[in-house]
Amino acid sequence: MSKNNKITIFLFGIIFIPILTFAQVNFNKTPDDDLGDVEDQFQEAFYEALKQKGIENYDRAVESLLKCIELDASIPVLYFELGKCYNKIKNFGSAEDAFKKAVSKDPDNEWFLDELYGFYVSQNEYEKAVKTVKQLVEYHPDYKEDLASLYLRMKKYDDALNILDELDEEHGISITRDMMRNRIYELTGKKKDQIKNLEKRVDDNPEKESNYLALIYRYSENNQKEKAFETAKELLKIKPNSKLVHLALYKFYLDDNDAEKAIESMKIVVKSSEIKPEAKLKVLTDFVAFVSKNPQYETDLVEATALVEGTNNSKTLTELGQYYLAKNNKEKALENFEAALKLEPNNFGVLKNVMLLYLDLKKFNLANEASSKALDNYPSQPLLYLINGVSFNELNQPQKAIDALEIGLDYIIDDVKMESDFYNQLSKAYTLLNNTAKAKTFSDKAKQLQNTN
């Protein structure tokens, strides 16, 4: 049993164990001999220990507990509290001795054993921790999972798997145990054993969808695509209304060149309320790639895109933008790039696409505003100065265009095409200013670069 699950009970034990244990000492008895003096001294030392421990003065608490032990060494909880105080002041050897003493005096006390177990784990004393946790299993079978975890840390993988098998047999499958099991398979490379375990689960419980899905995933991971595909189809026969299976099926159908079934599976995925948005968007990304090569299915893509409208995934929106750009649907491309930029405002690639589309679509005010703002964040990006200069020229503000373009020229490194574009825009700006001489100078520079390229 993990400590978190026992915290309430444990606190109850801390509060009441001392009271119950010390019941053998009558604190209210009127002293009539030397025994009474001893009881008074014990009581005083004990409460002083509690007080010092409460204010985290563990050295003083140790002193008081040792005084209690001098007066009466038979009380197990004194050693238990002493061990905790020693642990706090990092006197680990004395802490272990004190905990062991407590256990030896009260070997059936679960709290003492649990504290000793926790101490050994904190000290990476796994062999000793195993010995202690095996005693704890007698009180709470849940400690068996701790034992499996210890074996994992000790790289005793077969022992850990045996424990996990026993627990699965006794209590059914658990997510935490499966995580541990998968970690062991990953560390040992025993993929065949992992698949055998999942195949057995499917055989033992053929109605459970999650068993099939896990097996499909592991088959795919192990490059056993045919087996994965067959398992997915088997699940669909058993559970024809399963939505999750289509997360695997659409891929297999695509690989099998069965476009109609692949599209049907993709649509089921994006419509399903059971499937997480991230998974839907991954499917949609694959859908975009598929339609790029098979444009006859664009209507299906548009339908699927509408179904996931409003989902927040910059990567998918960017890929949709690229798709529409390739189709020369610049308005639709810009719509997706702008949506992606809202989600990821520092993505320079998306920002660049947005600004270039503003220029292509003659949205010069937007291009000017976006490039001016972007220059505050990226003052050494020559492309931004070029976009800024172009937009100023188109807005008939040639002097501002010249100012931007001249600054940007200083940031160009080994890019003849861009340098030529700068000169052409400078030529245009000077033409707008009726300075034909400078306009020709820059036009000639641009031509010279184009000829040498």
N, C-alpha and C positions, 0 to 999 in steps of 0.2 A: 504494500500500500504506500503510495507516495505521501510525503509529509504534508503536502497541501491539503490532502483529503482528511488528514487527522488533526488539523491545527486546532479546531475547536475542542475536540476531545482532549488533546494534549494540554491545552491551557487549563482545562478543567482538572487534569491530573496534577499540573504544577501547583495549582492553588490548594487542592485538597489532599494530595499525597502527604505533604509535610504535616498537615493537621491530623490526618489519620495515623500517621507514623508516630507522631509525638504524643499521641494519646496515652502512650505508656508512661509519659512523664506528667505528673499531676502538677500543673503550674499554679493551681489554686490552693494546693495543700499548705497549711500553716506549718512552717519549719519547726520541728521540735527536736531535731538532732542534726548530725553532720550531713545526713542525706538531704535534708531540707536545704542546707547551704549549697550542696552540689546542684540541686534542681534550680535554685535561684541563679547560680552562675551559668548553668546551661541555658536557661531561658534568656538571660541577658545577652549571652554570646550569640545565641541563635537569631534573636531579633536584630542584633547589631549586624549580623551577616546579611540578613534580608535587606536591612536599611542600606548598607554599603553597596550591595549588589544593585539595588534599585536606583542608586545615583551613579552607577557604573564605576564605582571605586573598587575594582575587583581585587586588588592587592589586599586591601583592608578586609574585604569579604572573606578572602582565603584565610587570613589570620584568625578571624572569628570562627570560621568553620573548623579549622584545625584545633582551636580551643575546645569546641563542642566535642570533637572526636576524642580529645584527651579525657574529657569528662565521661563520655559514653561512646565507645567505638563500635557498638553493636547496631547502630541505626543506619540502614543502607542509604537512605536519601541524603545523608550528609555527604557521602562520597559522590553521589550523583551531582549535587549542587557544587561540590568542590571541583569536580571534573569540568563542569561548564565554566567556572570562574578561571581555572587554569587555562582552558582553551582560549578564553577572551584575552588573556595576557600572553598568549602564544608560548606557554610552557607546555608543549605538546606531550612530552614524555610523562610528566606528572599528571596531565589530563587523562591520558590513556590508562595509567595505573589506577587513578581514582574511579574511572568508569568501570574498569574490570573488577575493582573491589566491590562496587555497588552491585554489579551483576552476580558476583560470587556470593554475596550475602542474600540476594533475592533473585535467583536465577529465572523465576517465572514472571518477572516484572517486564512487561512489553516496552514500557517507556524507557527503561534503562538500556534495554537491548537496542531500541531504535536510535537512541542518542549515541551509543557506541558505534553502531553501523554508520550513522551520518558522519561521525568523527573519522572513521577509517576511510570513507569515500573522500572527505575533504583533504585527507593526507595522501590520497592515491595509494592507500594500502589495500589493494583490491582483494588479495588472498584472504586477509583478515576480515574484510567486509563480506566476502562470500560466506565465510564460516558463520558470521553473525547473522546474516540475512537468512541463512538456512534455518536458524533457530526461530527467527521471526515468522517464517512461513507457517510454522505450527500454530501461530495465533491468528494470522491473516493470510489466506492463500494469495491475496493480491500482491504480496511481497515477491511472488514468483516472477512477476514482470521486472522487478528490480534486479532479480538474480540474472535474468536474461540480459538486461542492460549491462550488468557487471561483466558477464562473459563477453559481451561485445567489446567493452573497453579493454578487456584482457586478451582480445583477439582469439578467444576460444569459440570460434564461430559455430562449429558443429554442436557444442554444448548449448549455445544460445538458441540455435534453431530447434534443438530437441525440446527445450523449455517452451519456445513459442508454439511448437506443434501441440504440446500437452495443453497449453492454455487455450489454443484455438479449439481443440477437441472438447475441452471442459466448458468453455464460456462462449464459443462462437468467435467470429472474426471481429477484430477491432482495428480502427484506423491507426492508433499509436503502435500497435504490434506490427501491423503491415509496414509502417514506415521503418521500423527496426529491421524487419525481415528484408525489405528491399535494400536497405543500407548494407546488410550482410552480403546479399547477392552481388551488389555492386562492388564491394571490397574484394570478394573472392572470385568474381567473374563466373559464378555458377549460374549462368543464364538458363541452362537446360533444367537445373533443379527448380529454378523459379517458375519456368513454364510448366513443369510437371505438377508443381503445387497448384498452379492456377487451373490446369486441366482437371485435376482432381476436384477442385471446388466446383467447376462447371458440372462435372459428373454427379457430384454429391447433391448439388442444389441447382438443377437445370432451369428453375424458374427465376433465379436471381439475376437481374440485368447487369449489376455491377461486376459480377464474376466474368461475364462475357466481355464486357468493355475492357477490363484489366487484361484479359488474355489477348484481345485484339491488339491492345497497345504494345504488349510485350512481344507478340509475334512480329509486329511491324518494326519494333526496335531491333529485333534480331534478324531483320531482313527475310522473314518468312512471310512474304506478302500473300502468297496463295492461301496459306493456312489462316492468315488474318482475314482475308476476304471471305473464305468459307465460314469462318466463325461469325462474321458480321451477318452473312446471309442466314445462318442458322438462328441467330438472335432475332432477326426480322421475322422468321417463320413462327418462332415461339411467341414473340411480342410484336405483332404487326403495327401496333401504335407507338412503338418506341421512337422517340425523337433523337435521343443521344446517339443511336447507332449510325445515324446519317452523317455525323461528324467524321466517321471513318468511311462510310460507303461512298460518299461523293468522290473521295480521292481514288478509291479503287475503280469506280466507274470511269473516271477520267483516264486512269492508266489503261483501262480496258477499251478505251475509245468508244464508250457508250455515253455519248453526249446527252441524250434525252434523259437517261436515268440520273446522270450526274447533276444536271440542272434541276431535276425534280428533288433530289436530295438536298441540294443547296437551298432551294426555296423552303423546304421543310425546316431546315436549320434556322434560317433568318426569321421565319414566322414564329418559331417556338418560344414560349415564355419560360421554358425549363432551362434553356441554354444561355449561358452568360454572354454579355455583350462582346467581351474580348474574343470569345470563340467564334461568334457570328462574324465579327469583323475580319478574322483570319480567313474564314470561308469566303467572304466577300472579296478580299484581296486576291484569292486564288481565282475567283469568278472573273475578276477584271482581267487577270493574266490570260485566262482561257478565252474570253471574248476578244481580246486583242488579236489572237490568232484565228478566231472563228467569229468574224463580225456578223454572221447571219443570226447569231444569238443575242444581239445587242438589246432587243426588246425585252428579253428575259432579264438581262442585267439591269436595265432601267427599272423594271418591276422590283427586283431584289433590292436595288439601291433605295427605292422608295420605302421598302419595308423596314430598313434599318435607319431611316432618316432620323436625325436627332441624336444618334449615338456619338460618343466623344472619343474618337481615335484619330490622331493626327496622321499616322502612317497610312491608314486606309484612305483618308480623304486626299492625301498627297498622291497616292497611286491612282485614285479616281481622276484627279486633276491631270496627271500625266497621260492617262488613257484618253481623256477628252481632248487634250492638247494634240495627241497623235492623230486623232480623228478630225483635227482642225476645228473643233467646236470650242472656240476660245472663250465664249461667255460662260459655258458650263465648266470649262477648266478653271477659269478665274473664280467662279463660285466655290468650287471645292478647295482651291488653294487659299482663298480668304478664310474659309471655315477652319482649315488646318492651321493657319497663322494665328487665329484667335486662341486656339488651344496651345500652340507652341510659338509664342511671339518672338523667341530668340533663335528660331530656325532660319538661318541665313539663306539656305537653298530655296525654301518656300517663299521667303520675302523677295528674293530675286525674281522668282517666277511671277509673283504678283505684280511687281513694278514693271517688268517687261511686257506683261499683258496689258497693264494700264496704257503703256505707250502704243502697243499694237491696236488697242481698241479706242485710241484717241481720247483716253480719260486723262488728259494732261495735268489738270489740277490735282487729281489723286496721285499721279506719278510724282509730281513736284512735292506735294505734302509728305508722301511716304519716304521719298529719297532724302529730303531735308531732315526728317526725323531720324532716319536710319544713320545719317552721317554723324549724329551725336554719339551713337553707339559703335560705329565702325568708321572712324575718321581716316583710315588708311586704305579703304577699299576703292580702287579707281573706278570700278563699275558704277558705284553710287554717284560719283561726280559726273560721270558720263550721262546717266539717266537724269540727274539733276539739270545738267546743261541742256540736254535735249528738250526737257519739259519747259525750261525757261525760254528757249528759242521758239517753241510752239506756242507759248503764251505771249510771244512778242516782247520779251524782256531780255534783249541780247546782251546788255552789259552784265546782268547777273549771270547769264550763261557763260560769258567769258571768264568772270571771276571764278566760277565753279570749275570750269574746264582747265584753266591754268593751274589751279591747285592740284587737280587730279592727275595732270601729266607727270607730276613729280613722283607719283606712287606706282607708275607703270614699270613693270620689270619683265623684259623679254616677251612682250606681247605685241607684235607688229600690227596685227589686225585691230586691236583695241586702240593703239596709238594712232592709226590711220583714221579710225572713227572719231577720235578726239579732234584731229586736224580738220576733218570735214565739218564737224559741228562749229569749230572756231571760225572756219571760213563762212559758214552760214550766218553766224552771229555778226561778223564784221560786214557782211553783205546787208544785213538788216540795219546796220548803222551807217550804211552808204560809204564804208571805208573799203573801196574796191582794191586798193593796193594790198592791204593786209589780208583781205579775203583771198586774193590770188596767191599770196605767199603761202598761206595754210593749205589752200587747195593743191598747190604744187607739191607741198610736203607729203600730203596724203597720197597723191598719185605716185610719187617717187617710192614711197613705202610699198604701195601695191605692186609696183613694177619689180621691186627687188624681192618680193615675197614669192 
